[in-house]
Amino acid sequence: MPSDSIPYFCHRLQLAFSGLHPQRIHSLVMKAGDPAGAVHMIRTGRVKAKPTAREAVSIPAEQRMEELASAGIQVLLLGSDGYPPWLAAIPDPPDLLFVKGKVPVWAAVAVVGSRRATRYGLTLARRVGEAMGRRRITVVSGLARGIDGAVHEGVVEVKGCGVAVLGCGPDRWYPVGHRSLGERLLECGGAVVTEYPPGTIPEPWRFPVRNRIITGMARVVLVVEAAVGGGALISARLGLEQGREVLAVPGDIDRATSRGCNELIRDGAMPVLGTAELLEFLEAEGVCGPPTEVDRDPDSNDEKRLSGLEGAIGEVGATVETLMERLGWPLSRVLVEVGQLESQGRVAREGGLIRLKG
Amino acid sequence: MSTRMFSAAMVGVDPRPVNVEVHLGKTNSKFGLVGLPDTAVREAQYRVKAAMASSGYEMPRSEVTVNLAPADLPKAGSAFDLPIALGVLLADGKVSMGHRGLVAVGELALDGRVRPSRGVLAAAMVAAKQGIPCLVPRAAMSEAALVPKVDLFGVDKLSEALRAMEGSVEPTAPPPSGSHASPVQDLADVRGQELARRGLEIAAAGRHHLLMSGPPGMGKTMLAKRLPGILPPLTQTEEMELACVWAAAHRGRPVSIRPFRAPHHTTSVVGLLGGGSGIPVPGDLSLAHHGVLFLDELGEYPANLVDALRQPLEEGTVTITRRGISTTFPCRALVVAATNPCPCGWRNDTVKQCQCSPAAAGRYRRRLSGPLLDRFDVRVFLGRMETEELTGAPGESTAAVRRRVEQARQMQIPRGALNGDLSSSDLDALPWDGGARQVLSYNLDRGNLTGRGYDRVRRVSRTLADLEGCELVTDTHVLEALSFRMSI
């Protein structure tokens, strides 16, 4: 059966709703010869699967399509128009993608990192998100806690384009607290993508599986903070296997959450030493074009950023006391100037730390 | 034969006169005590009898009736021993009264000595009001001496009291005041933490409630303990008010030092706001009147306790009603709260990693947020210090900071309220420089400020201008004030 026929698509959809591991579905299709055979095998109980899976595949695809359409969820079949081309080229692309919002087809940057991130990583992730969002670069991440969330925050802050790849169905949010973040992402023209059909609950095993989609959709993978043995590092290795350019943010050598990144750098990943440098690299790679007037932050320009207070604040932010020391200014002057920048929306304050925005 | 002596009791912070009436009847040896006495008062008859015997007098062999009036006011404690003894001896004709009237308080020991008791301050105040002299235990003279314009007799023994009553001795000179002010910890001990020190100074100058957030060991408690030292000395009126509150709590306190109260987070609402059975006693909030109430680990305080603080802080008084008695205690305390940014304390730290799960950290923050948080005009974060800061020169001394605070407070006197108490309409009426208005409206327009945040920034700006001695608030003041807003 040709892979672009309607019955093929319907059977693929039914298989997706079975809730089985994507690899298992893949091997079933291999065994049965085509998706229709795999559906039949599950339905008739010739495959060891939960009764719920049997029931789920029995529901006709037309009914599923209606439900999806009314929920505003688009389904993309591997090989069809609109399926992200970079993702299609990885060794094990998902057969179906459930999408809310608009999936960008051009090259994107994936940002991955630890869920238990430090302030350093979070601030940097946010800044990277803002910088790339401003340059209209599509930023792909997992909407998880920690680095993922921070990067998405940065993107929506400047109304940039972000894609969140979920480890659950497109009809729910995980973690629940990131619901509003996800909704803002959609409002800003981003997308929510998952290979799991609506109703899929966020089981732990689903997250590592979806990591290949995050890196697969992107052309460049940026690792902000990763501990050894963490999911972020697995993503980075996946990216390498998929032939992606992997960049890593260096960190303290004795900090556990920096170790993964530092190891990547040792093994050949390009270290990222600042947002300006990152953007230059992405430009050279052709991920984005040169900055236009519209892209530029209206309140600032790059030359100015390197001098005075903004230069002293640096990439990851500083406390008031640090600024006093770096600039040699009295306290009140630092406070007044910070207040000025904050009014203009150029710095933000988070628990004593002052950091640049955008 | 009946006589009348005066005594006094503190009801809330109200000194109330108590008449001690003694009547000697015809029937044989009998002692009756009426007027809502508690057990301690009822036992007075034994102490009085023994003390009289030790001093060489005998209880009259007739029916002795003692009435403590007003009859409906509950009487407690041993303060009425002395007036009862004096009244009985007067009625028996053993002594004569050399004054127009006499207020007396004191507990009697069996050997005739006079011990300090409750009600000393109340007695002195009642005596001052009625223009009659007052007899107090000598050990409690310093408490009574707070009250101006009253003749005080400090007595050690019942026999001395009798001589004072006859008018044969001169009033006792009050002890020198302020001599035993205990040394205050100096602000110079705190190194680094410039932002927090500035926050402390602003809090003291305008009586703005202060919130300090930061990892453990950064000096939050150290700074809070040094806050009373940079507040201006108590005025006489303030000292009187404070003495009344402490007297109501049946506690003596070191004179002329601003109180610093740090109730633990396991304290009860009654312990914090006041209450108790019988006549209500003030809680820590009122004991910190004109001083500092320090809430360490604000996140650990149960929500009901924190909520209970809101209204009293707004009004400056707390009213407590118990079984028909309603009392109002003043509570103009400066609240300083310290909190960790998360349960483990290391969130936002630049070096150490936070170990809290995001859910736990979120719960912690949510407990802190809400209406009480809005009361904190000044919020500072205390971050990790560099080694040079810790080993460097000591900070500015308490005395230097206090001078600036005093000057700033001078500027606020004509306004009738301290800056921390200014309402929205008060703030509107103040002079604002064009630049200041511009910065404020710019931030309002951009959504950087909410309505409440707007008032907070304006109050702090006013204090910053006062600290500089400026009548007009300018844009630099507002910009600096913006830096003292902080989300946890």
Interface residues (C-beta under 8 A of the other chain):
Chain A: R116 T118 R119 Y120 R145 G146 P175 G177 R255 A256 T257 T319 V320 E321 T322 M324 E325 L331 S332 L335 V336 E337 V338 G339 Q340 E342 S343 G345 R349 E350 G351 G352 L353
Chain B: G192 Q193 E194 L195 R198 S213 G214 P341 R347 N348 D349 T350 Q353 C354 P358 G362 V380 F381 L382 G383 R384 M385 E386 E389 V439 Y442 N443 R446 N448 T476 V478 L479 E480 A481 L482 S483 M486 S487 I488
